[in-house]
Every structure is written in C-alpha cells, then in structure tokens.
Amino acid sequence: MTQFEMFPVEAYMRRIDREKNMYRFYHLQIERTLFGEWCLVRRWGRIGANGQIMRIWFDNISDALAALKNLAKAKGRRGYVV
C-alpha cells in the first residue's frame, strides 16, 4: 500500500468577504475507485451548507493530480485561500 492510498490528496479552500455576505468553500479530493480508476471529487457552495458535487474520472493518478492543481490554481486567482 502506497502513502497516497493511505492519505488521499485533497485541498480545502474558502473565500470570505463579509461586506458582500460571501462565505464560500471549494473542496477538491482525489480518490481511487473500486475499479482502479482515479476520481477527482469537487464540492463547492456556501460554508455551512451541503453545496454541490461533481466527479471527474481519470485513468491515471498523474492526470488527476494535474487537474487538481489546475483547479486549485484557478480558484486561488479568484480569491480562494487554503
């Protein structure tokens, strides 16, 4: 068992702007499916709410990690912080 299998890669980001009443979260997590595929799970919404969810499947871990890094970078440019 590799370290990644024991500790999945994830990023929890949030954006808070009290003047605009904006309390948002964005959560990215890579998981391995039962069929050996890699799944990037994206969750977002208002802090304290369930929010929305989207899953994207990949054949290998390197593509999933690249997608996670690109999404985290894009959200960082929009004001989200870890």
PDB file of N, CA, C and O in Angstrom:
ATOM      1  N   MET A   1       0.854  -1.185   0.000  1.00  0.00           N
ATOM      2  CA  MET A   1       0.000   0.000   0.000  1.00  0.00           C
ATOM      3  C   MET A   1       0.897   1.245   0.000  1.00  0.00           C
ATOM      4  O   MET A   1       1.804   1.369   0.822  1.00  0.00           O
ATOM      5  N   THR A   2       0.630   2.150  -0.924  1.00  0.00           N
ATOM      6  CA  THR A   2       1.429   3.368  -1.016  1.00  0.00           C
ATOM      7  C   THR A   2       0.914   4.425  -0.050  1.00  0.00           C
ATOM      8  O   THR A   2      -0.179   4.310   0.504  1.00  0.00           O
ATOM      9  N   GLN A   3       1.725   5.450   0.136  1.00  0.00           N
ATOM     10  CA  GLN A   3       1.323   6.545   1.022  1.00  0.00           C
ATOM     11  C   GLN A   3       0.074   7.239   0.490  1.00  0.00           C
ATOM     12  O   GLN A   3      -0.787   7.655   1.265  1.00  0.00           O
ATOM     13  N   PHE A   4      -0.025   7.365  -0.845  1.00  0.00           N
ATOM     14  CA  PHE A   4      -1.183   8.044  -1.406  1.00  0.00           C
ATOM     15  C   PHE A   4      -2.468   7.285  -1.112  1.00  0.00           C
ATOM     16  O   PHE A   4      -3.497   7.898  -0.827  1.00  0.00           O
ATOM     17  N   GLU A   5      -2.421   5.967  -1.175  1.00  0.00           N
ATOM     18  CA  GLU A   5      -3.615   5.174  -0.898  1.00  0.00           C
ATOM     19  C   GLU A   5      -4.066   5.338   0.549  1.00  0.00           C
ATOM     20  O   GLU A   5      -5.258   5.251   0.846  1.00  0.00           O
ATOM     21  N   MET A   6      -3.112   5.575   1.450  1.00  0.00           N
ATOM     22  CA  MET A   6      -3.458   5.761   2.855  1.00  0.00           C
ATOM     23  C   MET A   6      -3.921   7.180   3.146  1.00  0.00           C
ATOM     24  O   MET A   6      -4.773   7.386   4.010  1.00  0.00           O
ATOM     25  N   PHE A   7      -3.369   8.168   2.432  1.00  0.00           N
ATOM     26  CA  PHE A   7      -3.688   9.576   2.667  1.00  0.00           C
ATOM     27  C   PHE A   7      -4.044  10.246   1.341  1.00  0.00           C
ATOM     28  O   PHE A   7      -3.149  10.731   0.649  1.00  0.00           O
ATOM     29  N   PRO A   8      -5.314  10.287   0.970  1.00  0.00           N
ATOM     30  CA  PRO A   8      -5.704  10.882  -0.314  1.00  0.00           C
ATOM     31  C   PRO A   8      -5.328  12.354  -0.404  1.00  0.00           C
ATOM     32  O   PRO A   8      -5.291  13.070   0.597  1.00  0.00           O
ATOM     33  N   VAL A   9      -5.054  12.781  -1.614  1.00  0.00           N
ATOM     34  CA  VAL A   9      -4.707  14.171  -1.857  1.00  0.00           C
ATOM     35  C   VAL A   9      -5.981  14.993  -1.882  1.00  0.00           C
ATOM     36  O   VAL A   9      -6.959  14.623  -2.530  1.00  0.00           O
ATOM     37  N   GLU A  10      -5.962  16.113  -1.171  1.00  0.00           N
ATOM     38  CA  GLU A  10      -7.130  16.983  -1.164  1.00  0.00           C
ATOM     39  C   GLU A  10      -6.726  18.416  -0.870  1.00  0.00           C
ATOM     40  O   GLU A  10      -5.646  18.687  -0.346  1.00  0.00           O
ATOM     41  N   ALA A  11      -7.623  19.326  -1.222  1.00  0.00           N
ATOM     42  CA  ALA A  11      -7.417  20.747  -0.952  1.00  0.00           C
ATOM     43  C   ALA A  11      -8.760  21.339  -0.543  1.00  0.00           C
ATOM     44  O   ALA A  11      -9.754  21.196  -1.256  1.00  0.00           O
ATOM     45  N   TYR A  12      -8.784  22.002   0.603  1.00  0.00           N
ATOM     46  CA  TYR A  12      -9.987  22.693   1.063  1.00  0.00           C
ATOM     47  C   TYR A  12      -9.698  24.186   1.008  1.00  0.00           C
ATOM     48  O   TYR A  12      -8.786  24.676   1.673  1.00  0.00           O
ATOM     49  N   MET A  13     -10.477  24.900   0.216  1.00  0.00           N
ATOM     50  CA  MET A  13     -10.263  26.332   0.035  1.00  0.00           C
ATOM     51  C   MET A  13     -11.545  27.068   0.407  1.00  0.00           C
ATOM     52  O   MET A  13     -12.639  26.508   0.346  1.00  0.00           O
ATOM     53  N   ARG A  14     -11.391  28.321   0.790  1.00  0.00           N
ATOM     54  CA  ARG A  14     -12.586  29.116   1.088  1.00  0.00           C
ATOM     55  C   ARG A  14     -12.357  30.567   0.704  1.00  0.00           C
ATOM     56  O   ARG A  14     -11.230  31.050   0.601  1.00  0.00           O
ATOM     57  N   ARG A  15     -13.462  31.224   0.503  1.00  0.00           N
ATOM     58  CA  ARG A  15     -13.439  32.644   0.151  1.00  0.00           C
ATOM     59  C   ARG A  15     -14.485  33.342   0.999  1.00  0.00           C
ATOM     60  O   ARG A  15     -15.674  33.031   0.918  1.00  0.00           O
ATOM     61  N   ILE A  16     -14.038  34.288   1.812  1.00  0.00           N
ATOM     62  CA  ILE A  16     -14.938  35.010   2.713  1.00  0.00           C
ATOM     63  C   ILE A  16     -14.803  36.499   2.448  1.00  0.00           C
ATOM     64  O   ILE A  16     -13.706  37.056   2.470  1.00  0.00           O
ATOM     65  N   ASP A  17     -15.937  37.129   2.197  1.00  0.00           N
ATOM     66  CA  ASP A  17     -16.000  38.576   2.029  1.00  0.00           C
ATOM     67  C   ASP A  17     -17.241  39.044   2.784  1.00  0.00           C
ATOM     68  O   ASP A  17     -18.358  38.972   2.270  1.00  0.00           O
ATOM     69  N   ARG A  18     -17.033  39.521   4.001  1.00  0.00           N
ATOM     70  CA  ARG A  18     -18.165  39.887   4.866  1.00  0.00           C
ATOM     71  C   ARG A  18     -18.983  41.041   4.309  1.00  0.00           C
ATOM     72  O   ARG A  18     -20.197  41.091   4.508  1.00  0.00           O
ATOM     73  N   GLU A  19     -18.330  41.970   3.613  1.00  0.00           N
ATOM     74  CA  GLU A  19     -19.056  43.111   3.049  1.00  0.00           C
ATOM     75  C   GLU A  19     -20.057  42.667   1.984  1.00  0.00           C
ATOM     76  O   GLU A  19     -21.109  43.285   1.818  1.00  0.00           O
ATOM     77  N   LYS A  20     -19.730  41.602   1.270  1.00  0.00           N
ATOM     78  CA  LYS A  20     -20.622  41.089   0.224  1.00  0.00           C
ATOM     79  C   LYS A  20     -21.464  39.910   0.703  1.00  0.00           C
ATOM     80  O   LYS A  20     -22.209  39.321  -0.080  1.00  0.00           O
ATOM     81  N   ASN A  21     -21.347  39.560   1.998  1.00  0.00           N
ATOM     82  CA  ASN A  21     -22.045  38.409   2.566  1.00  0.00           C
ATOM     83  C   ASN A  21     -21.703  37.139   1.788  1.00  0.00           C
ATOM     84  O   ASN A  21     -22.578  36.329   1.484  1.00  0.00           O
ATOM     85  N   MET A  22     -20.418  36.979   1.472  1.00  0.00           N
ATOM     86  CA  MET A  22     -19.932  35.855   0.680  1.00  0.00           C
ATOM     87  C   MET A  22     -19.121  34.926   1.582  1.00  0.00           C
ATOM     88  O   MET A  22     -18.065  35.301   2.092  1.00  0.00           O
ATOM     89  N   TYR A  23     -19.630  33.721   1.766  1.00  0.00           N
ATOM     90  CA  TYR A  23     -18.976  32.707   2.591  1.00  0.00           C
ATOM     91  C   TYR A  23     -18.979  31.404   1.793  1.00  0.00           C
ATOM     92  O   TYR A  23     -19.912  30.609   1.907  1.00  0.00           O
ATOM     93  N   ARG A  24     -17.960  31.187   1.004  1.00  0.00           N
ATOM     94  CA  ARG A  24     -17.935  30.056   0.088  1.00  0.00           C
ATOM     95  C   ARG A  24     -16.796  29.089   0.409  1.00  0.00           C
ATOM     96  O   ARG A  24     -15.765  29.475   0.959  1.00  0.00           O
ATOM     97  N   PHE A  25     -17.011  27.827   0.052  1.00  0.00           N
ATOM     98  CA  PHE A  25     -15.955  26.826   0.172  1.00  0.00           C
ATOM     99  C   PHE A  25     -15.801  26.102  -1.159  1.00  0.00           C
ATOM    100  O   PHE A  25     -16.717  26.068  -1.981  1.00  0.00           O
ATOM    101  N   TYR A  26     -14.627  25.531  -1.348  1.00  0.00           N
ATOM    102  CA  TYR A  26     -14.338  24.725  -2.527  1.00  0.00           C
ATOM    103  C   TYR A  26     -13.418  23.608  -2.079  1.00  0.00           C
ATOM    104  O   TYR A  26     -12.320  23.865  -1.586  1.00  0.00           O
ATOM    105  N   HIS A  27     -13.858  22.367  -2.246  1.00  0.00           N
ATOM    106  CA  HIS A  27     -13.108  21.217  -1.762  1.00  0.00           C
ATOM    107  C   HIS A  27     -12.781  20.307  -2.942  1.00  0.00           C
ATOM    108  O   HIS A  27     -13.672  19.918  -3.698  1.00  0.00           O
ATOM    109  N   LEU A  28     -11.508  19.970  -3.097  1.00  0.00           N
ATOM    110  CA  LEU A  28     -11.049  19.052  -4.134  1.00  0.00           C
ATOM    111  C   LEU A  28     -10.425  17.847  -3.464  1.00  0.00           C
ATOM    112  O   LEU A  28      -9.646  17.983  -2.521  1.00  0.00           O
ATOM    113  N   GLN A  29     -10.770  16.656  -3.957  1.00  0.00           N
ATOM    114  CA  GLN A  29     -10.210  15.446  -3.366  1.00  0.00           C
ATOM    115  C   GLN A  29     -10.058  14.380  -4.441  1.00  0.00           C
ATOM    116  O   GLN A  29     -10.943  14.194  -5.277  1.00  0.00           O
ATOM    117  N   ILE A  30      -8.932  13.685  -4.410  1.00  0.00           N
ATOM    118  CA  ILE A  30      -8.701  12.578  -5.337  1.00  0.00           C
ATOM    119  C   ILE A  30      -8.889  11.278  -4.580  1.00  0.00           C
ATOM    120  O   ILE A  30      -8.324  11.079  -3.505  1.00  0.00           O
ATOM    121  N   GLU A  31      -9.699  10.390  -5.162  1.00  0.00           N
ATOM    122  CA  GLU A  31      -9.980   9.096  -4.553  1.00  0.00           C
ATOM    123  C   GLU A  31      -9.780   8.009  -5.596  1.00  0.00           C
ATOM    124  O   GLU A  31      -9.917   8.257  -6.794  1.00  0.00           O
ATOM    125  N   ARG A  32      -9.464   6.837  -5.150  1.00  0.00           N
ATOM    126  CA  ARG A  32      -9.366   5.685  -6.049  1.00  0.00           C
ATOM    127  C   ARG A  32     -10.672   4.911  -5.976  1.00  0.00           C
ATOM    128  O   ARG A  32     -11.188   4.648  -4.889  1.00  0.00           O
ATOM    129  N   THR A  33     -11.207   4.544  -7.144  1.00  0.00           N
ATOM    130  CA  THR A  33     -12.472   3.812  -7.178  1.00  0.00           C
ATOM    131  C   THR A  33     -12.216   2.321  -6.986  1.00  0.00           C
ATOM    132  O   THR A  33     -11.069   1.873  -7.007  1.00  0.00           O
ATOM    133  N   LEU A  34     -13.272   1.567  -6.803  1.00  0.00           N
ATOM    134  CA  LEU A  34     -13.148   0.120  -6.657  1.00  0.00           C
ATOM    135  C   LEU A  34     -12.659  -0.545  -7.936  1.00  0.00           C
ATOM    136  O   LEU A  34     -12.161  -1.670  -7.904  1.00  0.00           O
ATOM    137  N   PHE A  35     -12.801   0.147  -9.059  1.00  0.00           N
ATOM    138  CA  PHE A  35     -12.413  -0.410 -10.351  1.00  0.00           C
ATOM    139  C   PHE A  35     -11.022   0.036 -10.795  1.00  0.00           C
ATOM    140  O   PHE A  35     -10.626  -0.221 -11.932  1.00  0.00           O
ATOM    141  N   GLY A  36     -10.278   0.697  -9.914  1.00  0.00           N
ATOM    142  CA  GLY A  36      -8.912   1.091 -10.200  1.00  0.00           C
ATOM    143  C   GLY A  36      -8.766   2.432 -10.899  1.00  0.00           C
ATOM    144  O   GLY A  36      -7.649   2.849 -11.204  1.00  0.00           O
ATOM    145  N   GLU A  37      -9.867   3.107 -11.157  1.00  0.00           N
ATOM    146  CA  GLU A  37      -9.798   4.438 -11.756  1.00  0.00           C
ATOM    147  C   GLU A  37      -9.541   5.460 -10.657  1.00  0.00           C
ATOM    148  O   GLU A  37      -9.671   5.162  -9.469  1.00  0.00           O
ATOM    149  N   TRP A  38      -9.175   6.671 -11.072  1.00  0.00           N
ATOM    150  CA  TRP A  38      -8.964   7.768 -10.142  1.00  0.00           C
ATOM    151  C   TRP A  38     -10.073   8.779 -10.345  1.00  0.00           C
ATOM    152  O   TRP A  38     -10.425   9.099 -11.481  1.00  0.00           O
ATOM    153  N   CYS A  39     -10.621   9.280  -9.264  1.00  0.00           N
ATOM    154  CA  CYS A  39     -11.758  10.193  -9.328  1.00  0.00           C
ATOM    155  C   CYS A  39     -11.402  11.497  -8.608  1.00  0.00           C
ATOM    156  O   CYS A  39     -10.975  11.486  -7.453  1.00  0.00           O
ATOM    157  N   LEU A  40     -11.582  12.604  -9.300  1.00  0.00           N
ATOM    158  CA  LEU A  40     -11.431  13.920  -8.691  1.00  0.00           C
ATOM    159  C   LEU A  40     -12.822  14.383  -8.276  1.00  0.00           C
ATOM    160  O   LEU A  40     -13.691  14.607  -9.119  1.00  0.00           O
ATOM    161  N   VAL A  41     -13.020  14.521  -6.983  1.00  0.00           N
ATOM    162  CA  VAL A  41     -14.315  14.940  -6.448  1.00  0.00           C
ATOM    163  C   VAL A  41     -14.233  16.424  -6.136  1.00  0.00           C
ATOM    164  O   VAL A  41     -13.357  16.867  -5.393  1.00  0.00           O
ATOM    165  N   ARG A  42     -15.153  17.186  -6.709  1.00  0.00           N
ATOM    166  CA  ARG A  42     -15.208  18.638  -6.495  1.00  0.00           C
ATOM    167  C   ARG A  42     -16.496  18.958  -5.735  1.00  0.00           C
ATOM    168  O   ARG A  42     -17.589  18.586  -6.163  1.00  0.00           O
ATOM    169  N   ARG A  43     -16.355  19.651  -4.604  1.00  0.00           N
ATOM    170  CA  ARG A  43     -17.520  20.103  -3.827  1.00  0.00           C
ATOM    171  C   ARG A  43     -17.395  21.602  -3.637  1.00  0.00           C
ATOM    172  O   ARG A  43     -16.304  22.109  -3.375  1.00  0.00           O
ATOM    173  N   TRP A  44     -18.506  22.316  -3.767  1.00  0.00           N
ATOM    174  CA  TRP A  44     -18.471  23.757  -3.582  1.00  0.00           C
ATOM    175  C   TRP A  44     -19.837  24.251  -3.144  1.00  0.00           C
ATOM    176  O   TRP A  44     -20.859  23.604  -3.370  1.00  0.00           O
ATOM    177  N   GLY A  45     -19.828  25.427  -2.505  1.00  0.00           N
ATOM    178  CA  GLY A  45     -21.080  26.031  -2.065  1.00  0.00           C
ATOM    179  C   GLY A  45     -20.833  27.007  -0.928  1.00  0.00           C
ATOM    180  O   GLY A  45     -19.707  27.442  -0.687  1.00  0.00           O
ATOM    181  N   ARG A  46     -21.905  27.335  -0.245  1.00  0.00           N
ATOM    182  CA  ARG A  46     -21.837  28.247   0.891  1.00  0.00           C
ATOM    183  C   ARG A  46     -21.375  27.478   2.126  1.00  0.00           C
ATOM    184  O   ARG A  46     -21.827  26.360   2.372  1.00  0.00           O
ATOM    185  N   ILE A  47     -20.479  28.077   2.895  1.00  0.00           N
ATOM    186  CA  ILE A  47     -19.986  27.439   4.113  1.00  0.00           C
ATOM    187  C   ILE A  47     -21.174  27.150   5.030  1.00  0.00           C
ATOM    188  O   ILE A  47     -22.005  28.025   5.277  1.00  0.00           O
ATOM    189  N   GLY A  48     -21.246  25.926   5.528  1.00  0.00           N
ATOM    190  CA  GLY A  48     -22.332  25.507   6.392  1.00  0.00           C
ATOM    191  C   GLY A  48     -23.439  24.767   5.653  1.00  0.00           C
ATOM    192  O   GLY A  48     -24.312  24.172   6.284  1.00  0.00           O
ATOM    193  N   ALA A  49     -23.412  24.798   4.317  1.00  0.00           N
ATOM    194  CA  ALA A  49     -24.407  24.096   3.506  1.00  0.00           C
ATOM    195  C   ALA A  49     -23.752  22.876   2.848  1.00  0.00           C
ATOM    196  O   ALA A  49     -22.527  22.757   2.824  1.00  0.00           O
ATOM    197  N   ASN A  50     -24.569  21.986   2.323  1.00  0.00           N
ATOM    198  CA  ASN A  50     -24.036  20.805   1.646  1.00  0.00           C
ATOM    199  C   ASN A  50     -23.353  21.155   0.338  1.00  0.00           C
ATOM    200  O   ASN A  50     -22.357  20.530  -0.026  1.00  0.00           O
ATOM    201  N   GLY A  51     -23.865  22.126  -0.361  1.00  0.00           N
ATOM    202  CA  GLY A  51     -23.268  22.538  -1.620  1.00  0.00           C
ATOM    203  C   GLY A  51     -23.552  21.570  -2.746  1.00  0.00           C
ATOM    204  O   GLY A  51     -24.453  20.736  -2.658  1.00  0.00           O
ATOM    205  N   GLN A  52     -22.771  21.693  -3.807  1.00  0.00           N
ATOM    206  CA  GLN A  52     -22.918  20.858  -4.986  1.00  0.00           C
ATOM    207  C   GLN A  52     -21.700  19.959  -5.115  1.00  0.00           C
ATOM    208  O   GLN A  52     -20.667  20.195  -4.488  1.00  0.00           O
ATOM    209  N   ILE A  53     -21.835  18.924  -5.937  1.00  0.00           N
ATOM    210  CA  ILE A  53     -20.740  17.977  -6.105  1.00  0.00           C
ATOM    211  C   ILE A  53     -20.624  17.594  -7.575  1.00  0.00           C
ATOM    212  O   ILE A  53     -21.622  17.479  -8.287  1.00  0.00           O
ATOM    213  N   MET A  54     -19.375  17.397  -8.013  1.00  0.00           N
ATOM    214  CA  MET A  54     -19.102  16.944  -9.373  1.00  0.00           C
ATOM    215  C   MET A  54     -17.931  15.970  -9.301  1.00  0.00           C
ATOM    216  O   MET A  54     -16.975  16.185  -8.556  1.00  0.00           O
ATOM    217  N   ARG A  55     -18.018  14.907 -10.077  1.00  0.00           N
ATOM    218  CA  ARG A  55     -16.944  13.916 -10.119  1.00  0.00           C
ATOM    219  C   ARG A  55     -16.397  13.816 -11.540  1.00  0.00           C
ATOM    220  O   ARG A  55     -17.150  13.824 -12.514  1.00  0.00           O
ATOM    221  N   ILE A  56     -15.064  13.721 -11.637  1.00  0.00           N
ATOM    222  CA  ILE A  56     -14.397  13.548 -12.914  1.00  0.00           C
ATOM    223  C   ILE A  56     -13.465  12.345 -12.776  1.00  0.00           C
ATOM    224  O   ILE A  56     -12.655  12.294 -11.851  1.00  0.00           O
ATOM    225  N   TRP A  57     -13.574  11.376 -13.690  1.00  0.00           N
ATOM    226  CA  TRP A  57     -12.772  10.169 -13.612  1.00  0.00           C
ATOM    227  C   TRP A  57     -11.573  10.252 -14.541  1.00  0.00           C
ATOM    228  O   TRP A  57     -11.638  10.826 -15.628  1.00  0.00           O
ATOM    229  N   PHE A  58     -10.462   9.655 -14.075  1.00  0.00           N
ATOM    230  CA  PHE A  58      -9.207   9.627 -14.835  1.00  0.00           C
ATOM    231  C   PHE A  58      -8.658   8.209 -14.830  1.00  0.00           C
ATOM    232  O   PHE A  58      -8.925   7.429 -13.916  1.00  0.00           O
ATOM    233  N   ASP A  59      -7.883   7.884 -15.867  1.00  0.00           N
ATOM    234  CA  ASP A  59      -7.268   6.563 -15.952  1.00  0.00           C
ATOM    235  C   ASP A  59      -6.007   6.448 -15.107  1.00  0.00           C
ATOM    236  O   ASP A  59      -5.638   5.350 -14.689  1.00  0.00           O
ATOM    237  N   ASN A  60      -5.338   7.582 -14.851  1.00  0.00           N
ATOM    238  CA  ASN A  60      -4.108   7.507 -14.061  1.00  0.00           C
ATOM    239  C   ASN A  60      -4.043   8.676 -13.079  1.00  0.00           C
ATOM    240  O   ASN A  60      -4.713   9.696 -13.240  1.00  0.00           O
ATOM    241  N   ILE A  61      -3.220   8.488 -12.070  1.00  0.00           N
ATOM    242  CA  ILE A  61      -3.110   9.453 -10.982  1.00  0.00           C
ATOM    243  C   ILE A  61      -2.482  10.766 -11.436  1.00  0.00           C
ATOM    244  O   ILE A  61      -2.826  11.826 -10.913  1.00  0.00           O
ATOM    245  N   SER A  62      -1.571  10.710 -12.396  1.00  0.00           N
ATOM    246  CA  SER A  62      -0.897  11.941 -12.810  1.00  0.00           C
ATOM    247  C   SER A  62      -1.871  12.918 -13.463  1.00  0.00           C
ATOM    248  O   SER A  62      -1.766  14.126 -13.251  1.00  0.00           O
ATOM    249  N   ASP A  63      -2.814  12.412 -14.253  1.00  0.00           N
ATOM    250  CA  ASP A  63      -3.820  13.293 -14.849  1.00  0.00           C
ATOM    251  C   ASP A  63      -4.743  13.890 -13.786  1.00  0.00           C
ATOM    252  O   ASP A  63      -5.119  15.059 -13.863  1.00  0.00           O
ATOM    253  N   ALA A  64      -5.099  13.079 -12.801  1.00  0.00           N
ATOM    254  CA  ALA A  64      -5.967  13.561 -11.721  1.00  0.00           C
ATOM    255  C   ALA A  64      -5.259  14.636 -10.894  1.00  0.00           C
ATOM    256  O   ALA A  64      -5.868  15.640 -10.525  1.00  0.00           O
ATOM    257  N   LEU A  65      -3.982  14.426 -10.605  1.00  0.00           N
ATOM    258  CA  LEU A  65      -3.220  15.418  -9.845  1.00  0.00           C
ATOM    259  C   LEU A  65      -3.056  16.714 -10.624  1.00  0.00           C
ATOM    260  O   LEU A  65      -3.138  17.800 -10.050  1.00  0.00           O
ATOM    261  N   ALA A  66      -2.826  16.608 -11.930  1.00  0.00           N
ATOM    262  CA  ALA A  66      -2.698  17.802 -12.762  1.00  0.00           C
ATOM    263  C   ALA A  66      -4.005  18.593 -12.772  1.00  0.00           C
ATOM    264  O   ALA A  66      -3.988  19.822 -12.707  1.00  0.00           O
ATOM    265  N   ALA A  67      -5.127  17.897 -12.853  1.00  0.00           N
ATOM    266  CA  ALA A  67      -6.425  18.573 -12.839  1.00  0.00           C
ATOM    267  C   ALA A  67      -6.671  19.245 -11.492  1.00  0.00           C
ATOM    268  O   ALA A  67      -7.184  20.363 -11.444  1.00  0.00           O
ATOM    269  N   LEU A  68      -6.310  18.570 -10.390  1.00  0.00           N
ATOM    270  CA  LEU A  68      -6.478  19.158  -9.063  1.00  0.00           C
ATOM    271  C   LEU A  68      -5.644  20.430  -8.933  1.00  0.00           C
ATOM    272  O   LEU A  68      -6.128  21.445  -8.433  1.00  0.00           O
ATOM    273  N   LYS A  69      -4.406  20.375  -9.378  1.00  0.00           N
ATOM    274  CA  LYS A  69      -3.528  21.540  -9.274  1.00  0.00           C
ATOM    275  C   LYS A  69      -4.038  22.698 -10.118  1.00  0.00           C
ATOM    276  O   LYS A  69      -3.998  23.847  -9.678  1.00  0.00           O
ATOM    277  N   ASN A  70      -4.520  22.408 -11.332  1.00  0.00           N
ATOM    278  CA  ASN A  70      -5.053  23.463 -12.195  1.00  0.00           C
ATOM    279  C   ASN A  70      -6.294  24.114 -11.603  1.00  0.00           C
ATOM    280  O   ASN A  70      -6.437  25.335 -11.645  1.00  0.00           O
ATOM    281  N   LEU A  71      -7.195  23.301 -11.050  1.00  0.00           N
ATOM    282  CA  LEU A  71      -8.402  23.852 -10.436  1.00  0.00           C
ATOM    283  C   LEU A  71      -8.072  24.674  -9.192  1.00  0.00           C
ATOM    284  O   LEU A  71      -8.646  25.743  -8.982  1.00  0.00           O
ATOM    285  N   ALA A  72      -7.150  24.179  -8.369  1.00  0.00           N
ATOM    286  CA  ALA A  72      -6.763  24.918  -7.168  1.00  0.00           C
ATOM    287  C   ALA A  72      -6.115  26.252  -7.537  1.00  0.00           C
ATOM    288  O   ALA A  72      -6.355  27.267  -6.883  1.00  0.00           O
ATOM    289  N   LYS A  73      -5.304  26.242  -8.572  1.00  0.00           N
ATOM    290  CA  LYS A  73      -4.656  27.477  -9.018  1.00  0.00           C
ATOM    291  C   LYS A  73      -5.697  28.477  -9.532  1.00  0.00           C
ATOM    292  O   LYS A  73      -5.612  29.670  -9.240  1.00  0.00           O
ATOM    293  N   ALA A  74      -6.670  27.992 -10.292  1.00  0.00           N
ATOM    294  CA  ALA A  74      -7.717  28.873 -10.819  1.00  0.00           C
ATOM    295  C   ALA A  74      -8.552  29.468  -9.693  1.00  0.00           C
ATOM    296  O   ALA A  74      -8.891  30.650  -9.735  1.00  0.00           O
ATOM    297  N   LYS A  75      -8.881  28.674  -8.701  1.00  0.00           N
ATOM    298  CA  LYS A  75      -9.658  29.182  -7.569  1.00  0.00           C
ATOM    299  C   LYS A  75      -8.842  30.172  -6.746  1.00  0.00           C
ATOM    300  O   LYS A  75      -9.389  31.133  -6.204  1.00  0.00           O
ATOM    301  N   GLY A  76      -7.541  29.941  -6.652  1.00  0.00           N
ATOM    302  CA  GLY A  76      -6.665  30.883  -5.960  1.00  0.00           C
ATOM    303  C   GLY A  76      -6.660  32.253  -6.632  1.00  0.00           C
ATOM    304  O   GLY A  76      -6.629  33.285  -5.963  1.00  0.00           O
ATOM    305  N   ARG A  77      -6.691  32.248  -7.942  1.00  0.00           N
ATOM    306  CA  ARG A  77      -6.751  33.520  -8.680  1.00  0.00           C
ATOM    307  C   ARG A  77      -8.078  34.237  -8.442  1.00  0.00           C
ATOM    308  O   ARG A  77      -8.154  35.458  -8.584  1.00  0.00           O
ATOM    309  N   ARG A  78      -9.120  33.493  -8.082  1.00  0.00           N
ATOM    310  CA  ARG A  78     -10.431  34.098  -7.835  1.00  0.00           C
ATOM    311  C   ARG A  78     -10.631  34.500  -6.376  1.00  0.00           C
ATOM    312  O   ARG A  78     -11.720  34.925  -5.991  1.00  0.00           O
ATOM    313  N   GLY A  79      -9.589  34.368  -5.570  1.00  0.00           N
ATOM    314  CA  GLY A  79      -9.673  34.832  -4.192  1.00  0.00           C
ATOM    315  C   GLY A  79      -9.841  33.751  -3.143  1.00  0.00           C
ATOM    316  O   GLY A  79      -9.939  34.068  -1.958  1.00  0.00           O
ATOM    317  N   TYR A  80      -9.878  32.491  -3.533  1.00  0.00           N
ATOM    318  CA  TYR A  80      -9.983  31.402  -2.565  1.00  0.00           C
ATOM    319  C   TYR A  80      -8.619  31.153  -1.932  1.00  0.00           C
ATOM    320  O   TYR A  80      -7.593  31.224  -2.610  1.00  0.00           O
ATOM    321  N   VAL A  81      -8.607  30.864  -0.641  1.00  0.00           N
ATOM    322  CA  VAL A  81      -7.369  30.571   0.080  1.00  0.00           C
ATOM    323  C   VAL A  81      -7.492  29.220   0.767  1.00  0.00           C
ATOM    324  O   VAL A  81      -8.591  28.758   1.074  1.00  0.00           O
ATOM    325  N   VAL A  82      -6.342  28.597   1.000  1.00  0.00           N
ATOM    326  CA  VAL A  82      -6.321  27.272   1.645  1.00  0.00           C
ATOM    327  C   VAL A  82      -6.539  27.437   3.125  1.00  0.00           C
ATOM    328  O   VAL A  82      -6.558  26.450   3.860  1.00  0.00           O
TER     329      VAL A  82
END
